[in-house]
Amino acid sequence: MENETLTITLTGRAPVKINKDKWPVIASASWHDGKEFESQSNRRRRVTVRQHEDGRAIVYAVFDSNWQGEADIRRGEMFLEQDDADIPGAIHRVTEAIGGNEALAEQCIADLPAITL
């Protein structure tokens, strides 16, 4: 049985625990340090956006390293109301906080659901 809950580290506040089924991933992007397979890489960066059906959203990013003395980094932002959600801005902020570049942030933004006009 797959783990149904996920604990997400947020920037400047306590972590949150969510039910993954109720907070599906709506966008994500990842980078690793050039090995053929991500599982073989020494450094990985991932940016993820999850959104509840009521509009609340969580944007979070993780940097993992296998290098001795190099600490993992986890950052995130939570939006409690859909109208206040600057999801693209949050993607840029958390990506920068884990040492990611603009290309990684823009890849995640491009993965967001399209807005119908």
N, C-alpha and C positions, 0 to 999 in steps of 0.2 A: 504494500500500500504506500503510495507516494505521500510525502509530508504535505498536509493541506494548509499549514500555516507558514508564514514567513515573517521574520523579524527584520525590520528595515531601520538602519541607523540614519538619523536626521541630523542636520547641522544645527548646533546650539540648542537642542532640546532632546528630551528622552526619546528612545527608539519607540517605534510602533510595531504591533503585531497584527498582521492581517490574514484573512482567509484568501488564499490565492484564487479560488473560484469566484469570489465576490469582487476581486480587484484584478481583472485581467490586464495583461500587458497590451498596451495600445501602440507602443513604439519602443524600439531599442536599437542600439548600435554597439559594436565591440571592436577592439583592437588588440593585437598581441604582437610580440617583438620579432616577428619574422620567421619563426619556426614553421615547418609545414603544417603541423597540427597545433591548435591552441593548447591542448593538454601537454604538449612538449615545450611550450614557451616558458620563459622565465618571468616575463612581465605581461600582465593583462589589464585592460581597462574596459569597463562595461558601463553603459548608461541605459537606464530603463525608465519608462513612464508607465504607471498603472493608473487605471481610473475606475472608480466605483460607478454603478449605474445612476447614482444620484448626483453625479458631477464632481464629487471630491476627487482629487488627484494627488499622486505622490510621484515625484521625480527624484531618482537616486542614482548614484554612481559609485563604483567600486574599483580600486586599484589593488591588484594582488601581485606580490613579488616573491620569487623564490631566492632572491639574493640575500645573503647574510647581512644583517644590519639595516636592511631596507624595509621600512614598516609598511604594512597594508594601510590604505586610506579608504574611508567610507564617508560619504556625504549625502545629504538629501534634503528636500523641501516638500512640505505638505500644504495643499490648498484645500480649505474646508468649504469654500463656495466656488462654484464654477465661474461666476462673473469676475472674481478677483484673480483667476488663475492666469499667470503669465508663464505658461508652460515653456515656450521657446526660451524666454529669459532664464528660467530656472535650469533648463538643460545646459545653457552656456555656463551658468554659475557653478553647477556641480561638476561639470566636465573640467572646467578650469581648476577647481579645488582639488581634483585628483591628478592634476598634471597632464590632462588630456589637451588636445589642440582643437582649433575651430572646426577642422574637417570632421572630427568625431562627433562634435555637437551638431553640426549641420547634417550629418548622416542620420542621426537620431531624429532631428526635426523633420527631415524629409520622409521619415517612416511614420509620422503622425497621420491619423486619418485625414483624408482630404475634406476641405470645407466646400460644401455645395453652395453655389451662388445662384 
